[in-house]
Amino acid sequence: MFNLFKSQAPAFDLTPRNSLLAALLYSMASDGEMDEEEIGHLLSVMGPSATRDQLNTALKYCRATPAEQFAAAAAPKLRADQKLCIVLNMIDSAMSDGEAEPQEQQLVMNIVRAWGLSEAELEPHFRSLTAKNDRSVLDR
């Protein structure tokens, strides 16, 4: 009977774009706060044609669906290059406020493993994202 009160995941087609949106929302929420930099990154990734309804549907899906379930459901629908793109955007978002929190790091690594990606193939990209987000070099 109490399942009647449980939020139900809305119809949410895990297209590559929707998977990116959901992955970023999971990443943003993983540390319990959504920083302005993360919200800015999300909006830029969504693009100018994005609608409030798309964001609301994605939020409802993420609230009703555990990240592990999302990762498992999205994996067979995504090509390797799409998975890499999504994970790199997650890392970029997590690092956009200067440092990826432990919860963000754990979520990203869980999705990396669920999607069959390796740390070795991510390392060069990670180094580039680290350099990109280290704005302290501009003040030295």
N, C-alpha and C positions, 0 to 999 in steps of 0.2 A: 504494500500500500504506500509506503514512504517513497517508492520510486516515482510516484506521481509528482512529487515535489522536486525531484532531481532534474536539473536542467538537461534538456535534450539537445544534442548537437544538431544545428540546422543543416539543411542540404548545402554542402560545400564541396564543390568539385575540386579535387586536388590537381589542378593544372599546374604547370611550372610556376606561373606568376602567383597563383593562390598559395602554392607551397612556399614560395619566397616570403610572401606576406605573413603567413602563419608562423614560419620559422623565426622571422624577425620579432613577431609578437611574443612568442615563447621566450626568446632570448631577452627581450626587454623586460619581461615580467619575472624572469628567473631570480633576480636579486631583490625583488620586492619593491623596486622603484623604477619609474620610467623617467630617465633624465632628458632634459631638453635636447641634447645632442642626439640621443637615440630617436626621439620623436622627429627631429629634423631629418635624420637619415631615413626613417621610415617613409616620411612624406615624399622625399626626393625619389626613393625607390618606387613608390606607388605611381608616380608620374602625374602629369596634369589631367589625364582623363579619368583618374580614379574618382570614385564617388564615396560619399558617406555611407551608403548602403553596403558597399563592398567591405569597407572597414568594419562596420557593425556586424556583418555576417561572419567575417573572419574572427572578430573578438568573441562572438558567441561560440563559434566552433572551438576556439582555443580554451575557453572557459569550461567547455563540456567534454573536451577530449584531452587526455594526458599526452604529454609531449612524446612519450615512447610509442603510444598508439599512432600518433600522427606520423612519426618517423617510419614505422613499419608499413603504414598504409601508403605513404608517398613514395617509398623506395622503388616499387616496381613500375611506377608511373613516370619516373624520371630517368633521363639518360645520365651517363657519367659526367658530362660537361655541365649539365643542369644542376646536378648535386654539388659539384665543385663551386659553381657560381653562387648557389644558395649558402653554402657553408662559408665561403669567403665574405659574403655580405653579412652573415651573422657575426663573424669575427670582427669585421670593420665596424659594425654597429656596437658590439660589446666594447671595443677599444675607443670608440668615439669620444668618450668622456675622459680619456687619458689612460685608463687601466681596466682590463676585463676582470670583473669580480669573480671569486671562486665559483659561485653558482652558475655564472654565465659560461665559464670555462668548462665546467662539468657538463652542462647541457650541450654545448658545441661538441665536446668529445663523445658524448653518448650518441649524437646524431652522426658524427663521423664514423663511428663503429657500426651503427645500424645501417648505414649506407655503403659500407664496404670501402671507405676511403682510408688511406694510411697517413700517418703523421709525416712520413718521409715525403709524400707528394705534396703535402700542405706546407712544409717548412719554407721553401723559397717564397711562396706567396705570403706567408706569415711575416717573414723578414721585411718584405716590401710594405706590408700594411703597418708594421711597427714603425718603419722609417717615415711613412706617410703621416702617421698620427703623432709623431714626436715633434710637436711644434716648439718645444723648448730650444731646439737648434736655431730658431729664428731670433732668439733673444741673447744669444751668446756672441 
